[in-house]
């Protein structure tokens, strides 16, 4: 697709979605304000013109998972070689996976109610990549569009306590979140670890068993090992 055709497609999307994004007070930003790279715009414009913003967001989330799952991806201060980025992509954050936050914000621009991507990325940034400020920026953006989502507030509090090293308070804030069926497996693993650290054996066992029943196989081996160490069966 040539730049001219892509621009035309985006313009069509703007005309069809401006009313939804501005006139009726929807939290959806109008398409001309989306933080899309050139390649994102080409992929998403056709779907948006059909009113399929969530599908466009789903596709971008798959790309985010592939990006975060790419071994060795490093940022400006990492030791590994940086991946070659598609046209319009660039590193815009610290440390490893420097595009994780900005990719998440672009997905939330497409679908402000896609809370899973915000929670997933915030947990990865804060607890796996030691980038709490980036995580908080993602959560602030998500909460501005979806202010009634209590999970964002819980994550913000937990990240704040993690910065002070207060494991008990981090656990307290995240404990209600892991009861949600849509809670990311990554976060369940973090809370299970905290439960072990705080001596809450039965809770840790329950969470590790839930992880084994999840479709996210990335944490299965870790959960099996933890259950063995806790002297519990993986049932």
C-alpha positions in Angstrom: 0.0 0.0 0.0 1.4 3.4 -1.0 1.6 6.3 1.5 -1.1 8.1 -0.5 -3.5 5.1 -0.3 -2.8 4.6 3.4 -3.5 8.3 4.1 -6.8 8.0 2.2 -7.8 5.0 4.3 -7.0 6.8 7.5 -9.0 9.8 6.3 -12.0 7.6 5.7 -11.7 6.2 9.1 -11.6 9.7 10.6 -14.8 10.6 8.8 -16.6 7.5 10.0 -15.4 7.6 13.6 -15.2 11.3 14.5 -18.8 11.3 15.8 -18.1 8.3 18.0 -14.8 9.7 19.3 -15.8 13.4 19.9 -19.4 14.4 19.4 -21.0 11.9 21.8 -18.3 12.2 24.5 -17.0 8.7 24.1 -13.6 7.9 25.7 -12.5 6.7 22.2 -10.0 9.3 20.8 -10.8 10.3 17.2 -8.6 8.4 14.8 -6.6 11.5 13.8 -5.3 11.6 17.3 -4.2 8.0 17.6 -0.5 7.4 18.3 -0.1 5.0 15.4 3.1 4.3 13.5 2.9 4.2 9.7 2.6 0.4 9.7 0.0 0.4 12.5 -2.1 2.9 10.5 -2.0 0.7 7.4 -3.1 -2.4 9.4 -5.7 -0.7 11.4 -7.4 1.9 9.1 -9.5 -0.7 7.2 -10.7 -2.3 10.4 -11.5 1.0 12.0 -13.4 2.2 9.0 -15.7 -0.8 9.6 -16.1 0.1 13.2 -13.9 -2.8 14.3 -11.6 -1.0 16.7 -11.5 -3.9 19.1 -10.3 -6.3 16.4 -7.6 -3.8 15.5 -6.6 -3.7 19.2 -6.6 -7.5 19.4 -4.2 -7.7 16.5 -1.9 -5.1 18.0 -2.0 -7.0 21.3 -0.8 -10.1 19.5 2.1 -8.1 18.1 2.9 -6.8 21.6 3.0 -10.4 23.0 5.3 -11.4 20.2 7.5 -8.4 20.9 7.7 -9.1 24.6 8.3 -12.8 23.9 11.3 -12.0 21.7 14.3 -13.2 23.6 17.2 -10.8 23.9 15.2 -7.6 22.9 17.1 -4.7 24.5 16.9 -1.0 24.6 19.3 1.8 24.4 21.3 0.7 27.5 21.0 -3.0 27.0 23.9 -5.2 26.1 22.3 -7.3 23.4 21.9 -6.1 19.8 18.6 -4.2 19.3 16.1 -5.7 16.8 15.6 -4.0 13.6 12.3 -2.1 14.0 9.7 -1.8 11.2 9.3 1.6 9.5 8.1 4.2 12.1 9.0 2.1 15.1 11.7 3.3 17.6 12.9 2.7 21.1 11.2 5.1 23.4 11.7 3.7 26.9 14.5 2.6 29.2 16.1 -0.8 29.5 14.8 -4.0 27.9 11.7 -3.9 25.7 11.7 -0.1 25.4 8.6 -0.1 23.2 6.4 -2.0 25.6 4.8 1.0 27.2 4.2 3.0 24.0 2.8 -0.1 22.2 0.4 -0.5 25.1 -0.8 3.1 24.9 -1.5 2.7 21.2 -3.6 -0.4 21.9 -5.5 1.5 24.6 -6.1 4.4 22.1 -7.8 1.8 19.8 -9.8 0.3 22.7 -9.8 2.1 26.0 -11.7 -0.8 27.7 -9.0 -3.3 26.9 -8.0 -3.5 30.5 -6.1 -6.8 30.2 -3.4 -5.3 28.0 -3.0 -2.4 30.5 -2.7 -4.8 33.5 -0.5 -7.2 31.7 2.0 -4.5 30.5 1.9 -2.7 33.9 2.8 -5.9 35.7 5.6 -6.7 33.2 7.0 -3.2 33.4 6.8 -2.9 37.2 7.6 -6.4 38.5 9.6 -8.1 35.7 11.5 -5.2 34.1 11.9 -2.9 37.1 10.4 0.1 35.2 7.7 1.2 37.7 7.5 4.7 36.3 6.6 3.4 32.9 4.1 1.1 34.5 2.4 4.0 36.3 2.3 6.0 33.1 0.4 3.2 31.4 -2.0 2.9 34.3 -2.7 6.6 34.5 -3.5 6.6 30.8 -5.8 3.6 31.1 -7.5 5.0 34.2 -8.2 8.4 32.5 -10.2 6.6 29.9 -11.8 4.0 32.2 -11.9 5.7 35.7 -14.3 3.1 37.2 -11.8 0.2 36.8 -10.7 -0.5 40.4 -8.0 -2.8 39.3 -5.9 0.1 38.0 -6.0 1.7 41.5 -4.9 -1.6 43.0 -2.0 -1.9 40.6 -0.9 1.7 41.3 -1.0 1.1 45.0 0.9 -2.2 44.7 3.6 -0.6 42.5 4.0 2.2 45.0 4.5 -0.2 47.9 6.9 -2.3 45.8 9.1 0.8 45.4 9.4 1.0 49.2 10.0 -2.7 49.5 6.8 -3.4 51.5 6.0 -6.9 50.3 3.0 -7.3 52.7 1.3 -4.2 51.3 2.0 -5.2 47.7 0.3 -8.5 48.5 -2.6 -6.8 50.2 -3.3 -4.6 47.2 -3.0 -7.4 44.6 -4.8 -10.1 46.5 -8.3 -9.0 45.3 -7.0 -8.6 41.7 -6.0 -12.3 41.4 -9.5 -13.4 42.2 -10.7 -12.0 38.9 -11.0 -14.7 36.3 -9.3 -12.3 33.8 -6.3 -11.7 36.0 -3.0 -12.3 33.9 -1.2 -15.4 34.8 2.0 -13.4 35.2 0.4 -11.5 38.1 -0.9 -14.7 39.8 2.7 -16.0 39.7 3.9 -12.7 41.4 1.3 -13.0 44.1 2.0 -16.7 44.6 5.6 -15.8 45.1 4.7 -13.1 47.6 2.4 -15.6 49.4 5.3 -18.0 49.9 7.6 -15.2 51.1 5.0 -14.1 53.6 4.4 -17.6 54.9 0.9 -18.0 53.4 1.5 -21.6 52.1 -2.1 -22.6 51.3 -2.8 -19.5 49.3 0.4 -20.0 47.4 -0.5 -23.6 46.6 -4.0 -22.5 45.4 -2.5 -19.9 43.1 0.1 -22.3 41.6 -2.6 -24.8 40.9 -4.6 -22.2 39.1 -1.6 -21.3 37.1 -1.2 -25.0 36.0 -4.9 -24.9 34.9 -4.3 -21.8 32.8 -3.7 -21.8 29.1 -0.5 -19.8 29.7 2.1 -22.6 29.6 5.0 -20.2 30.1 4.4 -20.5 33.9 3.5 -24.2 34.1 7.0 -25.5 34.8 7.6 -22.8 37.4 4.3 -23.6 39.2 5.1 -27.3 39.1 8.5 -26.7 40.7 7.0 -24.4 43.3 4.4 -27.0 44.3 7.1 -29.7 44.7 9.1 -27.3 46.9 5.9 -26.7 49.0 5.3 -30.5 49.3 1.9 -30.2 47.4 0.4 -32.2 44.6 -0.3 -30.5 41.3 -4.0 -31.3 41.3 
